[in-house]
């Protein structure tokens, strides 16, 4: 009876090991719904003349009186380090990680370019934030990283093959698999 239990335990451990080993393969496969888009490719961008004093953002905050007050988007962040696209009900969640030059960035947003209309299958966003003045003590990258996300509907993604997020010094693209 003890030998029978040992055989069952060994079989169960072997099967669970094989199942868990297969998870790594499924994680990278096309059958996994989280792999709808591939990994982000980061590339440098040409110098663009951006005036941080000219507001370009949309959106606002509703105050107690019920009025919308527009809060303009900040200037482009220094760099984009990663972009992920996650499938959600009725669309996708585009999440971009920024790295600013200083600690204390706020109002980090993904602002659509061309009113969110894709051009030649490319849906482009600008990663923008307000930043604090530079301090004298250098800070690690993780202290200067911030995440912004935007929800995009399935109808807005129709015909989109690539999602591009632009920062001041680089841009990241994610292509549909």
N, C-alpha and C positions, 0 to 999 in steps of 0.2 A: 504494500500500500504506500509506503514512503517513496519507493522508487517510481511509482506511477505519478505521484504529485511532483516529484523532481522533474520528470519528463514533461509534464504539462507546464511547469514553470519555465523550463528551458525553451519549450516551443513558444510560449507566450512572449518571452524576452526576445527571441529571434524574430518573431513576426513584428513586434513593436519596433525593433531596431530597423528592420527593412522598411516599415512604413515611415518612420521618421527620416530615414535616409532619402526616401523618395520625395519628401516635402521640399528639399532643396531643389530638386529637379522641377517640381511643379511651380515653385516660386519664380523660377526664371523662364517658364514656358509661356506660350501664348494662351494656354487654357486658363491661366490665372487672370481673373478680371482686373486685378490691380496692375497688370502689365499692359494696359491699354495703350499707353505711350511708353517709349523707351526711356533711357537715362538721359540726363541733361548733358549737352555739349557746350562748354564755356569757351568763348573766343573774345579777343579784344575788339573794341570798336574805335572808329576814327573820332578825333576830337570834334565834338559838336558844341556850337555856341549856345549855351543855355543860360538864360538870365534868371537866377533864383528869385528875383524880386517880382517877376511877372507871374501871377497865378494862372495855372492851366487846368486845375482839377475841377471835378464835378462832385456833387454830393453836398450834404450839409447835416446840421444838427437841428433837431426840433427843440425849441425852447419852450418854456412854460406857457407862453402866449400862443403857441401853435404855429409860430412862423418858422420857416426854414432859413437858417443862416448858413451861407456857403462858406466852407472852410477850404481854402485853396490847397491843392497838393503841394508838397515841398519840392525842392530840387531833386534831381536824380541822385540816388545813393551812389557811393563810390564803386561798389562791386556787387555783382550777383554771384553767389557761390553755388547755388543749387536750385533746380526747378523740378517739381514733381507734379504729376497729374493723376488724381485719384478719381476713379469712377464712383459716382454717388447716384442715388435715385433721381432720374430726370436730367442728368447731365454729368458734369465733372467739377472737381475742386482743383484749381490751379494754385499751388503753393510755392512761393519763391522765398529763398533765404538771402538776406542782404548782409553785407559787411561794410559798415561805415568806418570812416577814419577816426571817429571819436566815440566815446561812450555817451549814451543818453539820447539816441535817436528816438523820435516819437512821430506819431501819425504816419506810420509806414503803410503805404498803399500800392496796389497794382492799378495803374490807370490805363484804360484801353486807348490804343492809337486808332485813328480812323473810325471813331465812335464804335469800336468793337466789331467792325466789319473786316473779315479776312481779305487780304490782298494776295492773289496768286496762291491760295491755300495756306497762307501764313497769318495766324492771329497774333498780333503784337501788343505787348503791354510794356509800360514804363514803370520801373520800380522807384518810387519816390518817398522821401522822408525829410523831416526837419531834423537838424542835428545841433547839438550843443557846441559851443566854442571848444577848440582843441585844448586839452589839458597838457600839463608838462610831463606827466608820468605816462609812459606807454602802457597800453592795456592789451591783454591777450585777445585774439580774434573772437573767442567765444563770448567775451564781454561786449563786443561790438557787433554781434550778429543779431538780426531781427527777422521775423517771419511775417509775410503778408500773404493773404489768400483771397481768392475771388471765386465765386460760383458761376459757372457757365452752363446754360441749358443745352440739351441735345440739339435743339433747332439752331442755336448759335454755333454749334460745333459742326454742323452739316458742311461738308466740303473742306474742313480744316485738316490739313496734313501735318502742319508744324505749328507749335506754339513757341513764340520768341519773347523773352523778357530782357529789356535793355536797361543797363545801368550806365553810369558816367564813363567807366573805363573798360567795361566788357559787356557781353550779352550772352545769354544762355538759351539754347534751343532744345526742344523736346519734339521728336518726330513720332508720328503714329506708326505702330508696327503693322 
